Every structure is written in C-alpha cells, then in structure tokens.
Amino acid sequence: MRALVTWGGWEGHRPEECAAWAAALLRDNGFDVEVVDSLAPFLDAQALDLVVPVWSIADAADEELDALVALVARGPWSCRPSTARRRRSGATTATSG
C-alpha cells in the first residue's frame, strides 16, 4: 500500500515531527511511505491508498487544494481495519474488522 505524508505550515505545531511520527507508524504497518514538505505532489498524485496532510496555518495555491479535493473524491481509501494497528502507551494492539 502507498501513502503520501505531506507537512508544512506553522513550525510551532511541529509539522515535520508529526509527519515523521505518522510515516513511521505507517511503515510499521506495511505502507510504502513518501514524506514531502509540499502540497505540490497532489497535482500529479496517482495510485495512493492513503494521504496524510499535516498542515496548519499555511497558505496553499487553489490548484493544490483542488487537486487534494479531487484525490479524496476519487476514494474510497482502502486502509483495511483488520490490518490496522493502534499504539497506546507503548503497547501495540491489532484491531478487528
């Protein structure tokens, strides 16, 4: 499965750190993850199973936002619950689907 994690915006919310955390979690669960500090990949994104935008207090070009909306509209995103894992207090538990 392929995931795209994008990050940016106000550094006070630590978007790069949050994106790295999300990417590690996804890799631990079998995703091939690309991490970028731009919204530009939405303009030509293809064959993704999951998109994780980590953005706050940032400006984006209309064409980038339109591309993100179109990408989501093409869904549904196929992250199967039976293989998803949650981490809480250092413990890993599998969810049932």
C-alpha positions in Angstrom: 0.0 0.0 0.0 1.2 3.5 -0.8 0.9 6.5 1.5 1.8 10.2 0.9 2.5 12.3 4.0 2.8 16.0 3.4 3.8 18.5 6.0 4.2 22.3 6.4 2.8 25.4 8.0 3.4 26.9 11.3 6.5 25.4 13.0 5.0 25.9 16.4 2.7 22.9 15.7 5.8 20.8 14.8 4.5 19.5 11.5 7.8 17.9 10.4 8.0 15.9 13.7 4.3 14.9 13.4 4.8 13.8 9.8 7.8 11.7 10.8 5.7 10.1 13.5 2.9 9.3 11.1 5.3 8.0 8.5 7.0 5.6 11.0 3.6 4.3 12.1 2.5 3.7 8.6 5.8 2.0 7.7 5.4 -0.3 10.7 2.1 -1.3 9.3 3.3 -2.2 5.8 2.9 1.1 3.9 5.4 2.3 1.4 5.6 6.0 2.5 6.7 9.1 0.8 7.1 12.2 3.0 7.3 15.7 1.5 7.2 19.3 2.7 5.0 20.5 -0.1 1.4 20.2 -1.4 2.7 20.0 -5.0 2.6 16.2 -5.1 -1.2 16.4 -5.0 -1.0 17.9 -8.5 0.0 14.6 -10.1 -0.7 12.0 -7.3 -1.7 8.6 -8.6 -2.4 5.2 -7.1 -2.3 6.2 -3.5 -4.0 4.2 -0.8 -3.7 6.9 1.9 -3.0 10.7 2.1 -1.9 12.3 5.4 -1.7 16.1 5.2 0.0 17.5 8.3 -0.6 21.3 7.8 -1.8 24.2 9.9 -1.8 27.9 9.5 -0.4 27.8 5.9 -1.4 29.2 2.6 -1.9 26.9 -0.4 -2.5 27.5 -4.0 -6.0 26.9 -5.3 -4.7 24.3 -7.8 -3.1 22.3 -4.9 -6.2 22.4 -2.8 -8.4 21.5 -5.8 -6.0 18.5 -6.5 -6.3 17.3 -2.9 -10.1 17.5 -3.0 -10.2 15.6 -6.4 -7.8 13.0 -4.9 -10.1 12.4 -1.9 -13.2 12.4 -4.1 -11.8 9.5 -6.1 -11.7 7.4 -2.9 -12.6 5.3 -1.1 -9.3 4.9 0.7 -8.5 1.3 1.4 -6.9 1.0 4.8 -8.4 -2.3 6.0 -9.2 -2.3 9.7 -8.1 -5.9 10.2 -4.5 -4.9 9.5 -4.6 -1.5 11.2 -2.7 -1.2 14.5 -3.1 1.4 17.2 -0.3 2.4 19.6 -1.2 3.4 23.0 1.1 3.8 26.0 3.8 1.8 24.1 1.6 -1.2 23.5 0.5 -2.4 20.1 -2.9 -3.9 19.6 -4.5 -5.1 16.4 -8.0 -4.0 15.7 -10.5 -6.5 14.4 -12.5 -5.9 11.2 
